[in-house]
């Protein structure tokens, strides 16, 4: 009995030092990198980084100098075409217009009087011509005064968003000085570069755009223009496509986006998966399919085609929506529990 005492006394210590079954199970869960197959993973779909820009913008300024008496906009404000944005003090312009109007009226009356006198032969034709010139000069001055009054008011040339307002009310404004920058957000454009090997004749590709901050929503774009001079370092050509964001969705110039170029017939092209996801056993090629409901994997045999680069076209065995193990599949077994790799 005395000989058993050391053994009995050591049992609690052994039990205390033994790992919990739950800890052992957690330690056995292998992290893996996952890859979800979407329609964008088709072998003939190309992705390009892009930047959103306004399809049109306007630097708004007065064509005359004066005191800014009315400023009706702030930055990020949406305005409609024709809306009054700003106005200079009107008094000087109104007075000059009234003076020019009076001068023109007098010159017009005098010309009509001399015209009747000339018809009776009481004055020479040259005197009538001089008065006609004076009348025309007064009319031109009236037009100048009217334009100055019109130019002292700023209206929105199109609907959009005020991007910049670098002035304040009651400030003396010089002619041509920037008062507000207006951008059109109803139609936007994306600018990106494509390699020369992808520029082909024939039916154009379908272009879809999504904003990197929210890739859940895609927008179909239409062609605007392409630059014909390649970048000397990258040998790529600048391309611009237009898209219209939906109502209530504010997308601004400068936002980063991704462009997906889908060539004609790409719907029938095979899906493409990362090269490192493909496993080989004898002549059979397979991947590990990930099951989100219990975080386990199962083998899925596939048939692949020849490919170039880091993507492999899959002709059979996978479909859109499947999630596979993209890295770490070498050490897996059927039914093994895994966890998504966290960068």
C-alpha positions as CSV (number, residue, x, y, z in Angstrom):
1,X,0.0,0.0,0.0
2,X,2.8,2.3,0.9
3,X,4.3,1.7,-2.6
4,X,1.2,2.9,-4.3
5,X,1.1,6.2,-2.5
6,X,3.6,8.0,-4.8
7,X,1.7,6.8,-7.8
8,X,-1.7,7.9,-6.4
9,X,-0.3,11.3,-5.4
10,X,1.1,11.9,-8.9
11,X,-2.3,11.2,-10.6
12,X,-3.8,14.6,-9.9
13,X,-0.7,16.3,-11.2
14,X,-0.8,14.3,-14.4
15,X,-4.4,15.0,-14.9
16,X,-3.9,18.7,-14.3
17,X,-1.0,18.8,-16.9
18,X,-2.9,16.9,-19.6
19,X,-4.3,19.2,-22.4
20,X,-8.1,19.6,-22.5
21,X,-9.7,17.7,-25.3
22,X,-11.1,21.0,-26.6
23,X,-7.6,22.5,-26.6
24,X,-6.2,19.5,-28.5
25,X,-9.0,19.8,-31.1
26,X,-8.4,23.5,-31.6
27,X,-4.7,22.9,-32.0
28,X,-5.4,20.4,-34.8
29,X,-7.5,22.8,-36.8
30,X,-5.4,23.8,-39.7
31,X,-5.6,27.4,-41.2
32,X,-6.1,27.5,-45.0
33,X,-6.5,30.2,-47.6
34,X,-9.9,30.1,-49.2
35,X,-11.1,31.1,-52.7
36,X,-14.7,31.5,-53.7
37,X,-15.5,31.0,-57.3
38,X,-17.6,33.8,-58.9
39,X,-18.5,34.7,-62.4
40,X,-15.5,37.0,-62.5
41,X,-13.2,34.0,-62.2
42,X,-13.9,32.9,-65.8
43,X,-10.7,32.3,-67.6
44,X,-11.4,35.1,-70.2
45,X,-12.4,37.9,-67.9
46,X,-9.8,40.5,-67.3
47,X,-9.6,42.9,-64.3
48,X,-8.0,46.3,-64.3
49,X,-7.6,48.9,-61.5
50,X,-9.3,52.1,-62.4
51,X,-10.1,55.6,-61.0
52,X,-13.5,57.2,-61.1
53,X,-13.7,60.6,-62.7
54,X,-16.4,63.1,-63.6
55,X,-17.5,62.8,-67.2
56,X,-17.7,66.6,-67.2
57,X,-16.9,69.4,-64.8
58,X,-16.9,73.2,-64.9
59,X,-14.9,75.9,-63.2
60,X,-17.5,78.6,-62.6
61,X,-16.4,82.2,-62.5
62,X,-17.8,85.7,-63.2
63,X,-16.7,87.4,-66.4
64,X,-16.7,90.7,-64.6
65,X,-15.3,92.0,-61.3
66,X,-17.4,93.1,-58.3
67,X,-18.5,92.5,-54.8
68,X,-20.0,89.1,-54.1
69,X,-23.4,89.9,-52.6
70,X,-25.1,86.5,-52.8
71,X,-23.6,83.0,-52.4
72,X,-26.1,80.2,-52.4
73,X,-24.0,77.0,-52.5
74,X,-21.7,75.1,-50.2
75,X,-19.4,72.1,-51.0
76,X,-21.1,68.8,-51.6
77,X,-24.4,70.5,-52.4
78,X,-26.4,69.0,-55.2
79,X,-27.7,71.6,-57.7
80,X,-30.0,71.5,-60.7
81,X,-29.4,72.9,-64.1
82,X,-30.2,76.6,-64.3
83,X,-30.2,77.1,-60.5
84,X,-28.8,80.4,-59.2
85,X,-25.4,79.8,-57.5
86,X,-24.0,83.3,-56.9
87,X,-24.5,87.0,-57.7
88,X,-22.4,90.1,-57.6
89,X,-23.7,93.5,-56.3
90,X,-26.0,94.6,-59.1
91,X,-26.1,98.4,-58.6
92,X,-23.2,99.5,-60.7
93,X,-24.2,97.1,-63.6
94,X,-27.8,98.2,-63.5
95,X,-26.8,101.9,-63.5
96,X,-24.4,101.4,-66.4
97,X,-27.1,99.6,-68.3
98,X,-29.5,102.4,-67.7
99,X,-27.0,105.0,-68.9
100,X,-26.2,102.9,-72.0
101,X,-29.9,102.5,-72.7
102,X,-30.5,106.3,-72.5
103,X,-27.5,107.0,-74.8
104,X,-28.8,104.5,-77.4
105,X,-32.4,105.9,-77.2
106,X,-31.1,109.5,-77.8
107,X,-28.9,108.3,-80.7
108,X,-31.7,106.4,-82.2
109,X,-34.1,109.4,-82.0
110,X,-31.5,111.7,-83.5
111,X,-30.9,109.3,-86.4
112,X,-34.6,109.1,-87.1
113,X,-34.9,112.9,-87.1
114,X,-31.9,113.4,-89.4
115,X,-33.2,110.6,-91.7
116,X,-36.3,112.6,-92.3
117,X,-34.4,115.8,-92.8
118,X,-32.0,114.1,-95.3
119,X,-35.0,112.9,-97.3
120,X,-35.9,116.5,-97.9
121,X,-32.3,117.3,-99.0
122,X,-31.7,119.7,-96.1
123,X,-28.5,117.9,-94.9
124,X,-25.8,115.9,-96.6
125,X,-25.7,112.1,-96.7
126,X,-22.4,112.2,-94.8
127,X,-24.1,113.9,-91.9
128,X,-26.7,111.1,-91.8
129,X,-23.9,108.4,-92.0
130,X,-22.1,110.0,-89.0
131,X,-25.3,109.8,-86.9
132,X,-25.9,106.2,-88.0
133,X,-22.4,105.3,-86.8
134,X,-23.1,107.1,-83.5
135,X,-26.3,105.1,-83.2
136,X,-24.5,101.8,-83.9
137,X,-21.8,102.6,-81.3
138,X,-24.4,103.4,-78.7
139,X,-26.2,100.1,-79.5
140,X,-22.9,98.2,-79.1
141,X,-22.3,99.9,-75.7
142,X,-25.8,98.9,-74.7
143,X,-25.0,95.3,-75.5
144,X,-21.8,95.4,-73.5
145,X,-23.7,96.8,-70.5
146,X,-26.4,94.2,-70.8
147,X,-23.7,91.4,-71.0
148,X,-21.9,92.8,-68.0
149,X,-25.1,92.6,-66.0
150,X,-25.8,89.1,-67.2
151,X,-22.3,88.0,-66.4
152,X,-22.7,89.2,-62.8
153,X,-24.9,86.2,-62.1
154,X,-23.9,82.6,-62.0
155,X,-26.3,79.7,-62.9
156,X,-25.5,76.0,-62.9
157,X,-24.8,75.0,-66.5
158,X,-25.8,71.4,-65.7
159,X,-27.1,69.3,-62.8
160,X,-24.4,68.0,-60.5
161,X,-22.5,68.5,-57.2
162,X,-20.5,71.5,-56.0
163,X,-17.0,70.1,-55.4
164,X,-15.3,73.3,-54.3
165,X,-16.2,76.8,-53.1
166,X,-13.0,78.8,-52.5
167,X,-14.7,82.2,-51.9
168,X,-16.9,83.7,-49.2
169,X,-19.8,86.2,-49.3
170,X,-19.1,89.9,-49.4
171,X,-15.7,89.3,-51.0
172,X,-14.4,91.3,-53.9
173,X,-14.2,89.0,-56.8
174,X,-11.9,89.5,-59.9
175,X,-13.1,88.6,-63.3
176,X,-12.2,84.9,-64.0
177,X,-11.6,84.1,-60.4
178,X,-12.9,80.6,-59.4
179,X,-16.1,80.9,-57.5
180,X,-17.3,77.2,-57.5
181,X,-16.3,73.9,-59.2
182,X,-19.2,71.9,-60.4
183,X,-19.0,68.2,-61.3
184,X,-21.5,66.0,-63.0
185,X,-22.2,62.9,-60.8
186,X,-25.2,61.7,-62.9
187,X,-22.7,60.2,-65.4
188,X,-19.2,59.2,-64.4
189,X,-16.3,57.7,-66.2
190,X,-13.5,55.2,-65.3
191,X,-10.0,55.6,-66.6
192,X,-7.7,52.6,-66.8
193,X,-4.9,51.2,-69.0
194,X,-5.0,48.0,-71.1
195,X,-2.1,46.1,-72.7
196,X,-1.8,46.2,-76.5
197,X,-2.5,42.4,-76.8
198,X,-6.1,43.0,-75.6
199,X,-6.9,45.7,-78.1
200,X,-8.6,43.9,-80.9
201,X,-11.1,44.6,-83.7
202,X,-14.5,43.1,-83.7
203,X,-17.2,43.1,-81.1
204,X,-16.2,45.1,-78.0
205,X,-16.1,43.5,-74.6
206,X,-18.7,44.0,-71.9
207,X,-17.4,46.3,-69.2
208,X,-18.6,46.1,-65.7
209,X,-17.4,48.5,-62.9
210,X,-17.5,48.1,-59.2
211,X,-16.3,50.5,-56.5
212,X,-13.5,48.9,-54.4
213,X,-15.1,50.1,-51.1
214,X,-18.4,48.3,-52.1
215,X,-17.8,45.5,-54.6
216,X,-21.4,44.1,-54.1
217,X,-22.9,46.3,-56.8
218,X,-21.7,46.4,-60.4
219,X,-22.4,48.9,-63.1
220,X,-22.4,48.3,-66.8
221,X,-20.2,50.8,-68.7
222,X,-20.2,52.0,-72.3
223,X,-17.2,53.0,-74.4
224,X,-16.1,56.7,-74.5
225,X,-12.6,56.9,-75.9
226,X,-9.2,55.3,-76.2
227,X,-5.8,57.0,-76.4
228,X,-3.7,56.0,-79.4
229,X,-0.3,56.6,-77.8
230,X,1.0,53.9,-75.6
231,X,2.7,54.5,-72.3
232,X,6.5,54.2,-73.0
233,X,7.2,52.2,-69.9
234,X,4.2,49.9,-69.6
235,X,3.2,49.7,-73.2
236,X,-0.4,50.1,-72.2
237,X,-3.1,52.4,-73.7
238,X,-5.4,54.7,-71.7
239,X,-9.1,53.8,-72.0
240,X,-12.2,55.6,-70.8
241,X,-15.6,54.1,-70.3
242,X,-18.8,55.8,-69.0
243,X,-21.3,54.5,-66.4
244,X,-24.4,55.8,-64.7
245,X,-24.7,55.2,-60.9
246,X,-28.2,54.4,-59.6
247,X,-30.3,57.0,-57.9
248,X,-29.4,57.5,-54.2
249,X,-25.9,56.1,-54.7
250,X,-23.2,58.8,-54.3
251,X,-20.0,57.9,-56.2
252,X,-17.4,60.7,-56.4
253,X,-14.4,61.4,-58.6
254,X,-11.2,60.0,-57.2
255,X,-12.7,56.8,-55.8
256,X,-10.8,53.6,-56.6
257,X,-12.7,51.0,-58.8
258,X,-12.1,47.8,-60.6
259,X,-13.1,47.2,-64.2
260,X,-14.0,43.8,-65.5
261,X,-13.7,43.3,-69.2
262,X,-15.8,40.4,-70.4
263,X,-15.0,39.4,-74.1
264,X,-17.8,38.2,-76.3
265,X,-18.6,34.5,-75.6
266,X,-17.0,34.7,-72.2
267,X,-20.1,33.2,-70.6
268,X,-19.1,29.9,-72.0
269,X,-15.5,30.2,-71.0
270,X,-14.2,27.9,-68.3
271,X,-13.8,29.0,-64.7
272,X,-10.3,29.7,-63.5
273,X,-8.9,28.9,-60.1
274,X,-5.5,29.5,-58.5
275,X,-2.8,27.2,-59.6
276,X,-1.8,26.3,-56.0
277,X,-5.3,25.1,-55.3
278,X,-4.9,22.2,-57.7
279,X,-3.8,18.8,-56.2
280,X,-2.7,15.7,-58.0
281,X,-2.9,12.0,-57.2
282,X,-1.7,9.8,-60.0
283,X,-3.6,10.9,-63.1
284,X,-6.5,12.4,-61.1
285,X,-6.6,16.2,-60.4
286,X,-8.7,17.5,-57.5
287,X,-9.3,20.3,-55.1
288,X,-10.4,20.5,-51.5
289,X,-14.0,21.9,-51.3
290,X,-14.7,23.9,-48.2
291,X,-18.0,23.5,-46.3
292,X,-18.9,26.6,-44.3
293,X,-21.6,24.9,-42.2
294,X,-19.1,22.8,-40.3
295,X,-15.7,24.2,-41.4
296,X,-14.6,20.9,-43.0
297,X,-13.2,20.0,-46.4
298,X,-14.0,17.2,-48.9
299,X,-12.2,16.1,-52.0
300,X,-13.7,17.2,-55.3
301,X,-12.3,15.7,-58.5
302,X,-11.9,18.2,-61.4
303,X,-10.9,18.3,-65.0
304,X,-8.6,21.1,-66.1
305,X,-7.5,22.5,-69.4
306,X,-4.1,24.0,-70.4
307,X,-3.6,27.5,-69.0
308,X,-0.9,30.2,-68.8
309,X,0.0,32.0,-65.7
310,X,-1.1,31.6,-62.1
311,X,-4.7,30.6,-63.0
312,X,-5.9,27.2,-64.2
313,X,-9.1,26.8,-66.4
314,X,-11.5,24.2,-64.9
315,X,-13.7,22.4,-67.5
316,X,-15.6,20.2,-65.1
317,X,-16.1,19.6,-61.4
318,X,-16.7,23.1,-60.0
319,X,-19.4,25.7,-60.3
320,X,-20.0,29.4,-59.4
321,X,-20.4,29.7,-55.6
322,X,-18.1,26.9,-54.6
323,X,-15.4,27.8,-52.1
324,X,-12.1,25.9,-52.3
325,X,-8.8,25.8,-50.5
326,X,-6.4,28.0,-52.4
327,X,-3.4,27.3,-50.3
328,X,-2.5,24.7,-47.7
329,X,-4.3,21.8,-49.4
330,X,-1.2,19.6,-49.4
331,X,-1.7,18.7,-45.7
332,X,-5.4,18.1,-45.7
333,X,-7.5,14.9,-45.5
334,X,-11.1,14.0,-46.1
335,X,-13.4,15.5,-43.5
336,X,-10.6,17.5,-41.8
337,X,-11.7,20.6,-39.9
338,X,-10.0,23.8,-41.1
339,X,-10.3,27.5,-40.4
340,X,-9.9,30.5,-42.8
341,X,-6.5,32.0,-42.9
342,X,-6.5,35.5,-41.4
343,X,-4.0,37.9,-42.9
